[in-house]
Structures are given as structure tokens and as C-alpha cells.
Amino acid sequence: MVLSRATRVLPILALTLLMAGCDLIGDVLEFGFWTILIIVGLVVLVIWLVARSLTGRRRTPPPPPPGP
């Protein structure tokens, strides 16, 4: 029963999100080229910072050199 409700609501939700995204892109294109570059740069920076914080700096030390 719950799955059938979700399958009915999911296409409507996806369509709503896609239309909102198209409207946002249309508004951004009115701002100009440099604004688009700044927004894209900020999005990439945020994604990079989130990925960096999630992975952490857990690097394993290099293996010891082979013995004689």
C-alpha cells in the first residue's frame, strides 16, 4: 500500500523539481556570463569541501621498503 502511494507521488515530485530547475536556469541566464561562472565555481567548491570532509585525511603510510 505504501509503495503504491510512493510510485504515484514520485513522478509528480520529479516533474516539480525539474520544472523548478528549469526556471532557475532561465533566471541565471538572465544574470550574465560571469554570474554563471561564479555560481558554478561556488557549487564546485562546496561539493569539493563536502567530499573532502567526508573522506577525511586518513591516508595510510607508504609500505616499508623491501628487505634484503
HULINHU-V128369 format. One record per helix or strand of 3 or more residues. SS is the DSSP state (@ for helix, = for strand). FROM is the first residue (numbers start at 1). TO is the last residue. If there is no record, write none. Layout:
BEGIN
ss={SS	SS}
from={FROM	FROM}
to={TO	TO}
END
This chain:
BEGIN
ss={@	@}
from={2	33}
to={31	55}
END
